[in-house]
Amino acid sequence: MVRGTAGAWFKFGPDPADNDLGGGYVSGELFIDYYELLQLSSNADQDTIHRVFRHLAKKYHPDVPSGDAKRFNLLVEALRTLSDPQARAAYDAKHQQYWNRTWKVAAEAADGQTIVDDADIRERLLALLYIQRRRSARQPGMGEMELGRVVGCPPEHLDFHLWYLREKGWIQRLDTGMLAISADGVEQVEATRARVGRNRMIETRVGAGANDARD
């Protein structure tokens, strides 16, 4: 902890509430990007780090009108970490891991096919649970591992799809621990199938009309 000029004590370490100050998660732990916080390059030398810290510390110190205690705490923690060669080396490894993951997420977000494929997987999951309940009303559930294998979806991605389907109210967890489609889910499957059927009929008619015109 460090003591402020008015006698206030400030703790080291990031607060999860400070995630809007330039950070995310690495290996399930909250990660604060100290370089972004200090508005520095990751190659900044010690003189630059200390000079920028002094400037920002004066600006955000809780004793001044523009002060921000949370940001000040993080600035102090950033200085302590980046001033110690061993601590900085360990931090830089996490920093690289964080940005590798961030750029991977950005690449996936830019790939529109990923979103299309995800929507298709959720439709297939619902269809499976629909057929399972229709075939066996007394045993309508399927296990997560079973669902993942059938649709070819890895566990880390399956969790996302199941979360979405639960939030929409289209599937439910049974007392047995299995997953089953809900009444709302049944309506969703049937509405989707009906919409697809109508689109196919329109495509067929348009294709037939084009053939007649050529004849």
C-alpha positions, 0 to 999 in steps of 0.5 A: 500500500502507499500513503497519499498526501492527505494521509489516505492509504491506497491498495495495490492490485487491480479491482475487477471494477477497473476493467474499463481502464484497459484490460481483460482476462488471461487464463481466467484472471483479470488482466490490466494492460499497464502499457495502455494505462500509461499510454506507453509502448511495451518497449518503453525504457525506465526513464520514460515509464517514470516520467509518464507515471509522475505526470499521470499520478499528479493528474489522477491523485485523489487529493486533486479535483480531477483525481481518480483513486482507482486509476491512481491505484493502478498507476502505482501498481503499474510502476511497481511492476514495470520498474522491477526487471523480473516482475516486468518479464513475467508481466510481459509474457502475460501481456503477449498472451493477452494480445495474442488472444485479443487479435485472435478474437478480432480475426474471428469477429471479422470472419462473417462465416464464423457467425453463420456457422454458429447459427447453424450449430445452434439450429442443429442442436435445437433440431436434435433435442426436438427429435429426441423429445418427439421420439421419447417424451419420457426421456427427452434429454441428451447429455452435453458431451453427446450433443457436442459429438453429434454436431462436431462442436468442441466443449469450449464452443458448445458452452456458448451455444448452450448458454444462448439457447438457455437464455432464449428459453429454448432449452432447459436442464432436467432433474437428471442433468440432461438438456431438453428442448422446451415448449418455446424451443419446439415453436422456434424449430417449427417456425424456422422449418416453416420459414425455410420451407417457404423460401424453398418454395419461392426459389423453386417457383422463381427457377421454374419461371426462369426456365419457362421464359427461356423456353 
